[in-house]
Amino acid sequence: MRNPLNQTIAGIQPSGIRKFFDIVSEMEDAISLGVGEPDFDTPWHIREEGIYSLEKGRTFYSSNSGLLELRREIVAYVQRNHGVSYDAKSEAMVTVGGSEAIDLAMRVMLDPGDEVLIPQPSYVSYLPCAVMAGGVPVSIELSAEDDFRLTPEKLLQKISPRTKLLVLPFPNNPTGAIMEYEDLERIVPIIKEHDLFVLSDEIYSELSYKGKASSVIEFPGMRERTVYINGFSKAYAMTGWRLGYACAPREILSAMLKLHQFAIMCAPTTSQYAAVEALKHGEIDVARMRESYNERRLYVVNRLRGMGMECFEPFGAFYVFPSIREFGMTSGEFAERLLREEKVAVVPGTAFGDCGEGFLRISYAYSLRDLKKALSRIEKFVGRLKGQS
Amino acid sequence: MREKILALIENNSRLTVPEIAAMLSAREEDVAREIEGMEDEHIICGYHTMINWDKTKDERVDALIEVKVTPQRGMGFDSIAERIFQYEEVDSLFLMSGAFDFTVMIKGKTMKEVANFVSMKLSPMESVLSTATHFVLKRYKDHGTIIDEVREDERMKVSL
């Protein structure tokens, strides 16, 4: 029989830490700080709007690009937050999670051999999406010394004549790093000078703890070369509803829509009705959840530093990214021993790129009670390691 | 900072001073001083424990009593209220707008104790015109807490 698989797909390696995850899920009494989603339920008024749409029998397809009412809310939101306008009819679309939008954007923008700059550590899907789109992923290794922000120097180092697209994954999963206005201001001229396009994944933008998050689209000339991606999963605790969106110049968006209509048809209609309610009346909920994450963020950073761990202050998302370099172990070894000896699960930094070596991703999207228990166990473990050395 | 401290301890009075300080990025001395200050000023009026008595062997009941009164000359609602809340049976007392004047909450008493309180103490008061006593059959949510809910974390244990 012939090989049934496409060579490109076959060449993509499954995530190396699958095995570690399997151990975690089998360990019944382990406390996990490994989850990449909110610990809140979707606010009730948003859930109720989804339920109501079902009661009214709104179980039909929506238009390919999503309910116009929702797209209008989306462009109004972007206008409110960044002062940038998009046309709801031709420059915004609703996708199945932010992740679909990432995939679409790469597929429509890349030709074989085009290079995609991916700052790492970062979310796991950029790299395989670039490969599946025929592009060549080029990693930019960010460092703790820069608070895991993208600097002009690091960007310039990796730009080649084949570079077409830059991914901006901020606020960042797994590091919690953000790019402030001044940080973006420094890289924007380079982007323009080298005629790059940008995929700005701002899924965590509402979870910023140092004032309102800035976006690259705010800079003159950048809206024209950027695919802005956001969604409902993190801000409104709606991960399971699978709903994201993209705003982009008409030319790019209509190409994305072409792919979307053939592969997906449309995002789930129930979720779209719920999302309209989220954007119309959910601002208070977002503020309440952000405040709660912020309290836990400060608590966790304080505890980790208190036990002598090196931990830069993350100003976004719901992760902290402490260094374990002093213990002379790989992230994988550290995570596995922590799991076996103290039954606490965290994610090794290497899950998010090789330069995540020496770091752990700790999620604080947990109750304070669980955080306290888990951190006390980590403290015991770290204390033991320090005693040995 | 006071409002932030209150927001934190309103739902969890067992947070320690170092924990509150960490969560507010403040100094422990400052947090301790503010809490003490708020206790002195009676902004913080007490630290209570939420108990689901239904899960114990205790068989006592909670009641809500609507009370209509006639304020007497030279004696407004406040002084009637004072005469009511002095009784140790009274857990909470509120002046209401609408069809009646006071809500009296009684917690953790036997039916007989509630009946005695209403018939022997509350109703005979000179200003009291009438009362209507309602017994709580079941508590679903109290002080923002869903009583019977024991939530399991159903999320996947690890997700990227």
Interface residues (C-beta under 8 A of the other chain):
Chain A: S15 F21 V24 S25 A30 S32 G34 V35 G36 E37 D39 Y123 V124 N173 E295 R296 L298 Y299 N302 R303 A345 V347 A351 F352 Y366 L368 D370
Chain B: L8 N12 E19 A22 M23 L24 S25 D153 R155 M156 K157 V158 S159 L160
